[in-house]
Amino acid sequence: MSLVYAPDSAVAIVADWAWRPNSGIVTRSTGQEIPMAKGWHILGAGAIGCLFADALASSGAPTTLVLRANTPSAPPLQMERNGQTHTRSLSSTNAPDVSPIDHLLVTTKAYDVVSSVNSVRHRLTADATIVLLANGLGYAEDVASLVPGANLYCGTTTEGAFRRAPWHICHAGRGQTLLGAFAGRASTPDWFDDWQALKLECRWTNTIHAALWHKLAINCAINPLTARHRCHNGELANNPVFARQVTELCKEIADVSRAAGFDDIAHSIKGDAFDVIQRTAANRSSMLQDTLAGRSTEIEFITGHLVNRAEQLDIEVPANRDLLEQIRNA
Ligand SMILES: NC(=O)c1ccc[n+]([C@@H]2O[C@H](COP(=O)([O-])OP(=O)(O)OC[C@H]3O[C@@H](n4cnc5c(N)ncnc54)[C@H](OP(=O)(O)O)[C@@H]3O)[C@@H](O)[C@H]2O)c1
């Protein structure tokens, strides 16, 4: 028998099974061994990584956190939701270790994706599955070159989580996670069956590139301006000067979207951006929080990516370019 924790309560319950980390095998108390959900390694054990690690482990998937070199193993994770906190013990490994990795979920910030995948490249099996779940665009192509044999998937999430303290994660807002194949249209992979059973809502899409571009477009219209003006999202609509800037950014974003083949997004971006601003009026964007805390921002993978794409398509985007420079130099 083993002790596990009911995911949505602080109450420990007794289970008649146990799993060996990374084995993909669950051993019942009778000694019977049964194949369980695929084992996942989580690279980027921050707010989103721990949220998914907790959900995967809760569903019975052998789940291992991948920590930087020379980092001590993770203490039990405190996961807080709706005012209740449960504890989850997860196994961990350091990136330079040698045990193989066949299913990798990457949840670092965008600017750490490529270097972090590189740090475990020697451990990836020949046909490893890699799911990239960071914000922004531009790093997946580099990962595809780095590990050409891998089955690469991308995702975007509206789940909200933050680190209250080291190894104490607060799941602040439920959302949805969209996943799809980097290569484009593809049948739903086997591993996704396990993800559909998670306590986090996950959906498969054959148009992940449009979903990622839509998220990028919204982020370009909101996040850098909130960081520039040090304001909550809602002020972008309430302050007429800021609202005109949102409109100007959206016009350029629409031009690039149309030229990049995303006509629907070009058509809807301004309305969608103001809709998000209204719905998240009280929020402080992650870019604002990073700027205030003196941390690196993901600007190069958000506005930076838009500006690069505009250059390739020979489109002028002066408002986005100015904003990019301002955030770079903030
Ligand atoms: N948090 C949210 O609510 C939310 C919502 C939607 C999307 N996102 C996106 O999800 C991504 C992750 O966000 P987050 O809030 O979870 O960030 P986070 O809390 O900063 O977590 C990132 C984690 O990655 C780790 N990491 C970086 N490089 C690594 C390496 N080479 N090896 C091992 N670990 C490494 C960091 O470790 P260190 O602390 O040691 O640097 C940190 O624990 C971002 O792209 C973000 O925009 C977040």
The ligand as an SDF file (V2000), in Angstrom:
LIG
                    3D

 48 52  0  0  0  0  0  0  0  0999 V2000
    2.3210   31.1650  -15.1860 N   0  0  0  0  0  0  0  0  0  0  0  0
    1.2380   31.2640  -15.9460 C   0  0  0  0  0  0  0  0  0  0  0  0
    0.1170   31.4760  -15.4410 O   0  0  0  0  0  0  0  0  0  0  0  0
    1.3350   31.0970  -17.4400 C   0  0  0  0  0  0  0  0  0  0  0  0
    0.1450   31.0800  -18.1880 C   0  0  0  0  0  0  0  0  0  0  0  0
    0.2190   30.8910  -19.5650 C   0  0  0  0  0  0  0  0  0  0  0  0
    1.4560   30.7270  -20.1820 C   0  0  0  0  0  0  0  0  0  0  0  0
    2.5900   30.7670  -19.4120 N   0  0  0  0  0  0  0  0  0  0  0  0
    3.8740   30.5710  -20.1080 C   0  0  0  0  0  0  0  0  0  0  0  0
    4.4320   29.3420  -19.6550 O   0  0  0  0  0  0  0  0  0  0  0  0
    5.8700   29.4330  -19.6510 C   0  0  0  0  0  0  0  0  0  0  0  0
    6.3790   29.1200  -18.2420 C   0  0  0  0  0  0  0  0  0  0  0  0
    5.8800   30.1300  -17.3820 O   0  0  0  0  0  0  0  0  0  0  0  0
    5.9950   30.0100  -15.7900 P   0  0  0  0  0  0  0  0  0  0  0  0
    5.1500   31.0920  -15.2420 O   0  0  0  0  0  0  0  0  0  0  0  0
    5.7410   28.6120  -15.3650 O   0  0  0  0  0  0  0  0  0  0  0  0
    7.5410   30.3740  -15.5930 O   0  0  0  0  0  0  0  0  0  0  0  0
    8.4610   30.0680  -14.3320 P   0  0  0  0  0  0  0  0  0  0  0  0
    7.6180   29.9460  -13.1000 O   0  0  0  0  0  0  0  0  0  0  0  0
    9.5570   31.0670  -14.3620 O   0  0  0  0  0  0  0  0  0  0  0  0
    9.0430   28.6170  -14.6450 O   0  0  0  0  0  0  0  0  0  0  0  0
   10.0660   28.3710  -15.5650 C   0  0  0  0  0  0  0  0  0  0  0  0
   10.9520   27.3270  -14.9580 C   0  0  0  0  0  0  0  0  0  0  0  0
   11.8840   26.8730  -15.9280 O   0  0  0  0  0  0  0  0  0  0  0  0
   13.1020   26.6190  -15.2320 C   0  0  0  0  0  0  0  0  0  0  0  0
   14.2130   26.5230  -16.1690 N   0  0  0  0  0  0  0  0  0  0  0  0
   14.6990   27.4860  -16.9980 C   0  0  0  0  0  0  0  0  0  0  0  0
   15.7520   27.0100  -17.6850 N   0  0  0  0  0  0  0  0  0  0  0  0
   15.9650   25.7380  -17.2610 C   0  0  0  0  0  0  0  0  0  0  0  0
   16.9310   24.7350  -17.5730 C   0  0  0  0  0  0  0  0  0  0  0  0
   17.9020   24.9390  -18.4730 N   0  0  0  0  0  0  0  0  0  0  0  0
   16.8530   23.5370  -16.9300 N   0  0  0  0  0  0  0  0  0  0  0  0
   15.8920   23.3090  -16.0080 C   0  0  0  0  0  0  0  0  0  0  0  0
   14.9460   24.2180  -15.6710 N   0  0  0  0  0  0  0  0  0  0  0  0
   14.9810   25.4200  -16.2900 C   0  0  0  0  0  0  0  0  0  0  0  0
   13.2030   27.8010  -14.2910 C   0  0  0  0  0  0  0  0  0  0  0  0
   14.1540   27.5550  -13.3070 O   0  0  0  0  0  0  0  0  0  0  0  0
   14.8600   28.8060  -12.5610 P   0  0  0  0  0  0  0  0  0  0  0  0
   13.8190   29.3560  -11.6420 O   0  0  0  0  0  0  0  0  0  0  0  0
   16.0160   28.1540  -11.8990 O   0  0  0  0  0  0  0  0  0  0  0  0
   15.2500   29.7800  -13.6440 O   0  0  0  0  0  0  0  0  0  0  0  0
   11.7720   27.8370  -13.7620 C   0  0  0  0  0  0  0  0  0  0  0  0
   11.6090   26.9270  -12.6850 O   0  0  0  0  0  0  0  0  0  0  0  0
    6.1890   30.8720  -20.0990 C   0  0  0  0  0  0  0  0  0  0  0  0
    6.4370   30.8920  -21.4770 O   0  0  0  0  0  0  0  0  0  0  0  0
    4.9070   31.6390  -19.7760 C   0  0  0  0  0  0  0  0  0  0  0  0
    4.7180   32.7910  -20.5840 O   0  0  0  0  0  0  0  0  0  0  0  0
    2.5620   30.9480  -18.0640 C   0  0  0  0  0  0  0  0  0  0  0  0
  1  2  1  0
  2  3  2  0
  2  4  1  0
  4  5  1  0
  4 48  2  0
  5  6  2  0
  6  7  1  0
  7  8  2  0
  8  9  1  0
  8 48  1  0
  9 10  1  0
  9 46  1  0
 10 11  1  0
 11 12  1  0
 11 44  1  0
 12 13  1  0
 13 14  1  0
 14 15  2  0
 14 16  1  0
 14 17  1  0
 17 18  1  0
 18 19  2  0
 18 20  1  0
 18 21  1  0
 21 22  1  0
 22 23  1  0
 23 24  1  0
 23 42  1  0
 24 25  1  0
 25 26  1  0
 25 36  1  0
 26 27  1  0
 26 35  1  0
 27 28  2  0
 28 29  1  0
 29 30  1  0
 29 35  2  0
 30 31  1  0
 30 32  2  0
 32 33  1  0
 33 34  2  0
 34 35  1  0
 36 37  1  0
 36 42  1  0
 37 38  1  0
 38 39  2  0
 38 40  1  0
 38 41  1  0
 42 43  1  0
 44 45  1  0
 44 46  1  0
 46 47  1  0
M  CHG  2   8   1  16  -1
M  END
$$$$
